[in-house]
Amino acid sequence: MQSNSRPGGLEVDPVSQDLAEWRDALLVDVREVGEPGRPIAQGHDVRHLPLSRLHLDNHDLPLDRDLLVVCAHGRRSLWVVQHLRALGVARCWSLRGGMENLR
């Protein structure tokens, strides 16, 4: 899916169980190290940035590509997206319901 067809809101609903529609995006996994849960399917560009270590005002996330922020249930990822948008990062979304919503 190209960035010009991405939704305007903060959250997106998964279309496929392996998030194939987001293969061109960077998936930002804010789950903690060792946190149990569904892994992200192979074939994605993933950056693991646990929320406890993520510095939103001093991040190195790319601004020239779409970011899909994921966590277990969607609450932490939505919080991250709200703060990134407030900092001017427009091309980021939270996976509604988190990785557990894909089951």
C-alpha positions in Angstrom: 0.0 0.0 0.0 1.4 3.4 -0.9 1.6 6.2 1.6 -0.9 8.3 -0.4 -3.5 5.6 0.2 -2.9 5.3 4.0 -5.7 6.3 6.3 -5.9 9.7 7.9 -6.6 8.6 11.5 -4.2 7.4 14.2 -5.1 3.7 14.1 -5.4 1.2 11.3 -7.2 -2.1 11.3 -5.2 -5.1 10.0 -6.4 -6.3 6.6 -4.3 -9.5 6.6 -3.0 -11.7 9.4 0.6 -11.2 8.3 0.2 -7.4 7.7 1.2 -7.9 4.1 -0.4 -4.5 3.2 2.4 -2.9 5.4 5.4 -4.6 3.9 6.7 -1.3 2.5 6.5 0.4 5.9 8.8 0.2 8.9 7.2 -1.7 11.7 8.1 -0.2 15.1 7.6 -2.8 17.8 7.4 -1.1 21.2 6.9 -4.3 23.2 9.4 -5.0 25.9 12.3 -7.4 25.5 11.1 -10.9 26.4 7.4 -9.9 26.4 5.4 -12.9 25.2 3.1 -12.5 22.2 2.7 -13.1 18.6 5.8 -12.4 16.5 5.8 -10.2 13.4 5.7 -12.2 10.2 8.9 -12.5 8.2 9.4 -10.2 5.3 8.9 -7.0 7.3 11.4 -4.3 8.1 11.1 -4.2 11.9 12.7 -2.0 14.5 12.3 -3.2 18.1 12.2 -0.1 20.3 10.8 -1.1 23.7 8.6 1.7 25.1 10.7 1.8 28.3 13.8 2.8 26.2 12.1 4.9 23.5 12.9 8.6 23.7 10.2 10.2 21.5 11.8 13.6 21.4 15.1 12.2 20.4 14.3 9.3 18.1 16.1 8.1 15.0 13.0 6.9 13.2 12.9 7.7 9.5 10.6 10.5 8.5 10.6 9.6 4.8 8.6 6.3 5.1 5.4 5.0 6.7 5.7 3.8 10.3 3.3 1.2 11.7 3.8 1.1 15.5 2.8 -2.2 17.1 2.5 -3.6 20.7 0.5 -6.4 22.3 -2.9 -4.8 22.5 -2.7 -1.4 20.8 -2.7 0.9 23.8 1.1 1.6 24.0 1.4 1.9 20.2 -1.5 4.4 20.1 0.2 6.5 22.9 3.5 6.5 20.9 1.7 7.5 17.6 -0.1 10.4 19.5 3.2 11.7 20.7 5.0 11.2 17.4 2.3 13.1 15.6 2.5 15.9 18.2 6.2 16.1 17.3 5.4 16.4 13.6 5.8 12.8 12.5 2.9 12.6 10.1 3.4 9.2 8.5 2.8 6.9 11.5 -0.1 4.8 12.6 -0.9 2.4 15.5 -2.2 -1.2 14.8 -5.7 -1.2 16.3 -5.9 -4.0 18.9 -2.2 -4.7 18.6 -0.6 -8.0 17.6 -3.0 -10.0 19.6 -5.8 -8.7 17.3 -4.2 -10.7 14.5 -5.1 -14.1 16.1 
